[in-house]
Amino acid sequence: MRNGIEIPYVIGVTGDIACGKSTVLGMLGDLGAETIDADRLYHQLIQPGMPLWTALRRRFGDGIIASDGTIDRKALGRIVFEDPVDLVDLDRLTHPAVIEAALGFFERSSAQVVAIDAVKLVESGMAAFCHQVWLVRCDREVQLQRLIERNDLSYDDASTRIGAQPDRAAARARADVVIDNCGSLADLRAQVDQAWSRIPILQS
């Protein structure tokens, strides 16, 4: 419950970049959960003129603004993934805004179960609003290859982005479910189905 409003049962899906969080989120949607990607919320919050857009421009400069006025996320990424201080500042500005937007989404939902995908679910503090945390993992070489292919990155750029990911010790300690995504899609779905079948609210 938040602000006197009952929120649905919330599953937070997390894991490093290119480990399969979005795929797991899609499978949860197939099973009946209402789903939201924290990155999608972030994208909505950085539209030109929005408070977060203004804050990011003030902190990182006009070099992150594209010709159409939107945030050039590749330019911003190059900055923050090369400097830990810049990445900390980005998180400091974005996490509270994304969490507030996510909580609003939870409150408006009429679904029994809601699932949200967020890279820094635990580190941002969003896990405090989740009933379960699911950690999706895969081996580094699998992750690296997926990232190169998905984002059209060089090996070095992909390695830099993976290296900038948060230490997963806190997420592993908080995780209620750990899903290994090194195998086939069918294997992944079987793990998701099994974890879904154990959700307490669905047992009644």
Helices and strands as residue ranges (DSSP letters): E 9-14, H 21-31, E 34-37, H 38-45, H 51-60, G 62-64, H 73-80, H 84-108, E 113-117, G 126-129, E 132-137, H 140-151, H 155-163, H 169-174, E 177-180, H 185-197, G 200-202
